Amino acid sequence: TSGQVLQTGGSGANPSWTTVSSDMVKLAQIDLSSNPAQGNSINGYFSSTYENYRLILNGVHMASGNTNTRVGFYFMRSGANLTGNNTYVLMRNKVASGSQQFGGAQEYAWDSSTLMRITQDNDNAAAYTISGAFDLYNVNETNRYAQIVGTLTSQNDGAADFYSQIFAGRQNTTGAMSGIHLRATADTLDGGTITLYGMK
C-alpha cells in the first residue's frame, strides 16, 4: 500500500509491509502567499484523535506593517471566532544595534474582547517575518478553558528592534473548540505558512 515501509521480522522471519505511526501528524497548512488576507482560519481539525495540537507560523509576512499593527489569535467554536473573554500576556526580550531590554510585558489583557496579541509594531520589509511555535491545550474539553502557549520572533517597525517573545492565552468560556484564527488588526498577511499538527 502507498506510504507503507518494509519491516524486518527478526532472525529467520520474512519481512512485511507496515504503516508508520507517528505521535505528531500534520493536519492542515495555509500558504499565505496564495491566500493573502487580514485573517486566516484553520477550522474543523480538532477531534478526539489528538489530545493536544501544535501550530507553526513560518515566515509570516505583513503586507504594509506599521507602528500600530498587531497580530494575534482567536479561538473558534462551531466555526465562529470567539471575540470576547480572552485573557493573554506577551512578554518580550528585545535587542537593537545599541540597546537591549529583557523581560518586559508587551501586550496583555484580562477577560477582554481584544485579539490575543502575539506581536507589536510589525515591520514589513521583505526579510522581516513572524515565526514561532504554539501549543494548544484543552481544545476538545467541554468543562475546561482552552489555552495556547508559545514562543516567537518578530521585528519592530518603529524602533528597529528584534523581538524574542513568550506568549500565553486563554479563552475564558467552556465548550469544545473547532479551530484557531490568526489575524492582523489592520493589515494583510501575505507571506509564509500556518501549519497545524495533531499530537497524541
Secondary structure as GFF3:
##gff-version 3
##sequence-region A 1 200
A	DSSP	beta_strand	4	7	.	.	.	ID=ss1
A	DSSP	beta_strand	16	19	.	.	.	ID=ss2
A	DSSP	beta_strand	24	31	.	.	.	ID=ss3
A	DSSP	beta_strand	39	43	.	.	.	ID=ss4
A	DSSP	beta_strand	52	62	.	.	.	ID=ss5
A	DSSP	beta_strand	71	77	.	.	.	ID=ss6
A	DSSP	beta_strand	80	81	.	.	.	ID=ss7
A	DSSP	beta_strand	86	95	.	.	.	ID=ss8
A	DSSP	beta_strand	100	112	.	.	.	ID=ss9
A	DSSP	beta_strand	116	117	.	.	.	ID=ss10
A	DSSP	beta_strand	130	137	.	.	.	ID=ss11
A	DSSP	beta_strand	147	155	.	.	.	ID=ss12
A	DSSP	beta_strand	162	171	.	.	.	ID=ss13
A	DSSP	beta_strand	179	184	.	.	.	ID=ss14
A	DSSP	beta_strand	189	199	.	.	.	ID=ss15
###
